[in-house]
């Protein structure tokens, strides 16, 4: 895993999505709320050169192979596993919200790490809530809120009804559909990141944690400066499981200082 500190050392390269794609919505009023794929039948067309290259890359990708072998729904599971192994964010008994969860690989990791199925009866049982505009097949141990726009207040209220007033961890793997236009794509994913962060700063418990995905760009330093004072540790990391050609980065905040955001609350440590 690479930890990025100097803005000049950060790679700026072509944008890419995960194997199955994350949430295809972004929280701007002028933008589309979802993407639609026609269900009409079309004549089978020969695979394009790019499709052939993509399939070949998938077959050679060790994370794709591992995901199949370990029953993860996407290779992106290993990004969260790397982050959690290094920074020790999730523990049995924790409550986790996974934003942009489809197809569910991060939620699978969260269910296991927080003991949501209570398979280890000697440890506390946690909770995992998964949210996405897209369909999410059921995951044992997780509450699924699919076909739900996280950016809408009503959906956020539904989340709170399942977890209570505060949670331990908010994860955001939300991403728009990449156009290949760097500045436009960066603006879209920043909007999603800020939506998740705005929600997280209201519901994270004292010493809670936040992980949000970004594509590298000019807003990164601003966001890092905004979040840094509110966490005991803030890192910008690129897991080894992220593709080398991708500009994907994750902002990881550990140890939320809720007392700075909600100074009138009676604080209790975790």
N, C-alpha and C positions, 0 to 999 in steps of 0.2 A: 504494500500500500504506500502511495506517495502522499506526503504531507506538503502542501503548497503554501509557502510563506511569502516569497518575493514575487510581486506581480509580474516581473520580467521573466520569471522562470516558468510561468504557467504556459502549457502548450495551447495554441489556438489553432484548431484543426476543423475538419469536416464534422458536421453534426450527425449523430446517429441515435436511433431509438433502441429499446430493448428488443428481445426476440419477438415478443408478442405485442409490444407497445404498452405504454402506460395510459393514464387518462388522457383523452383527446379533447378535453375542454379547457378553456382558459377563462379567467374571471375578468373579462373586459366587456362592457356593455355593447360595444360596437362589433365584437367578434362573434363567430358562431358558437353556439352552446354545445353542439355535438356534431359529429360527422355521420353521414348516412351512407350505407352501402346497399345498392340495389340487389334484390333477391331474384331478378329475372335471370333466366338461363341464357348463356351466351355460348357460341361455338368455342370449343377449346382452341386456344391459340398456342403457337410454339413459344416456349420459354425464351424470354429475352436474355441477352448476354449478362445483364446485371443480375437477373434472377438465378441464372446458372452459377454465377460467381458467389452469390449470397448462399445458395444451397451448399456449395463446396466449402465455403467458410464455416457454415454451421456444422458440417460433418467433421471438420478438423478441430473445432473449438473444444478444448478440454472441459470448459465449464458447461457447455451444452451436454456433453457426454455424462458428466457428473450429475447434472440435473436429472437426466433420464434415469440414471442408476439409483439415485437417492430419492426419486419421486417428487422432486421440486417442479413446480409448474413452469418455471423459467430460470434461465441462467442468472438473472438478477438477484436470486436468493443469496448468491455467494458474495455480492457486494455488501449486503447487510451483515452477513456472517462475519466478513472481514472487519467491518467497522465495529461490530459488537465484541468480537474476540479481542480487539485491540483496546477499546475504550471501556468495556465492561458496563454497558448501559442497562441491559435487561436482566432482571432477576426474578425468581419465583415470587409470585404475589403482586407483581407490577400490573398496572393497567396501561395498555398500549392502544393508540389510535393510528391506523394505517390509512393515509389519504392517497388516492390514486392507486388503489390496491390491485386492480385487475392485472394479470389473471389470478394473483393470490400468493405468489412465492414469498413476498416479505411477510405476509400474514402467517404463512406456514412456519416461518422462522420464529416469529413472535409467539405463536401458540406454544411452540416447544420451549422457548427460552423463559417464558413467564409461568410455565406449568399450568396453562389454561385448561388442559384436560385432566389435571390433577393425577397424572400417572405416577408421580412421586408423592405419595401420601404423607411423607414426613416433612414436606415443604409446603409453603403457602401456595394457594391456587390463584393465578392471575386471570386477567381478562384481555381479550383482543377484539377490537372492532375494526372492520374493513369497510371502506367507502370507495365507490367509484361510479361514474356515469355508465360504465359498461357492465355487462353481466359478469358476476363472479360465481363460479360453481361453488357449492357448499364446502366449507372447511370445518372439520370437527374441532370444536373448542372455540370457534370464532363467531361473533355476531356479524352477519353480512348485511350491509346497506348498499346494495347495488342499484343501478338505474337512479342514482341519487347525485345531484350536483352539490358538491361540498361547498361551493361558493354561496349557496343559498342559506339564509338564516334558519329557515324551517328545518333543513337537513342538519345543521349544526345543533339545533335544539333536540332533534331526535337522537343525535349522538350522546348529548348530555343526559338524556333520559335513561340511557343504558349504562353510563359510567359514573354518574354523580357529578359533583361540582368540580373536582380536580382529577387529573390523571398523571401518571408518572412519565410517560413518553409519548411524543407526537412524531410520527414518521411521515414524510411526504416524498413519494417517488413520482408525483404528478408531473406530466410533461405534455406539451402540445404536439400536434403532428408537425414535424420539422418540414420547412419549405426549402431549406438550403440557403436562405437569405439570413446571414448571421445576425444582423442587428434586429430584424423583425422577430426571429425565433427567440433571441435573447429577451426581448421585451415581453413576449408571451409567457415564457417560463418564469420570468421574474414576477409577473402578475400572479401566477399560481403559487410561487414560493411565498410571496407576501400574504396571500390569503391564508395559507397554512400557518405562517408565523403569527399573523394577527390573532388567529384562533388559539394558537398554542400559548401565547403570552397571557391569555385570559384564563386558561384552564390548567396549565402546568402547575403542579404542586411545587412547593419549596424543594430545591435540589432535583427537580425533574430534568428531562433531557429532550433535545430536539434534533432531528436529522432531516434536512431538506435538500432536494436536488436542484442544481442549477446547470446551465450551460455557460461556459466561461464568457465573460464580456465586461463591459464598462460599469455595470451596476454592482459587480462583485465586491469591490472595495467598500462601496457605500453600505452595502448590507452587512458586511463584516464589521464595520465600525458601529453600525446601529445595534447589532446583537452583542458585540463583545462585552460591553459593560454589564449586561444582564445575565451573564453566565460566569461561573468560576473558571471554566476552560472553554475556549472556542477554537476549533480547527477547521481548515478547509482541506479536504482529503480527496484523493482519487484512488479508489481501491484497485488492486491488481486485476480484479474481475471486470473492470471497465475496459472497454476496447481502447487500444492505444490511439486509434484515429479519432476517437470521440472527444469532444470538449466537455463532457460530463464531469461535474464536480459535486461534492456533497459538503454542505456546511453542517458541522456537528457542534452543537452547544451542550455542554455537560455541567450540571449543577446550577439550575435556574435560580436566580435571586428574586423570588416572588415578592419578597418584602419591599423591593424597589418599585414594583409595579402596583402592588396592593398594600400600601404602607399602613393602612388602618386595620388590616386583618391581624388576628392573633396567629403568629407563625409557629408551626411545629416542624421540626426536622425529620428527615427520613432515615 
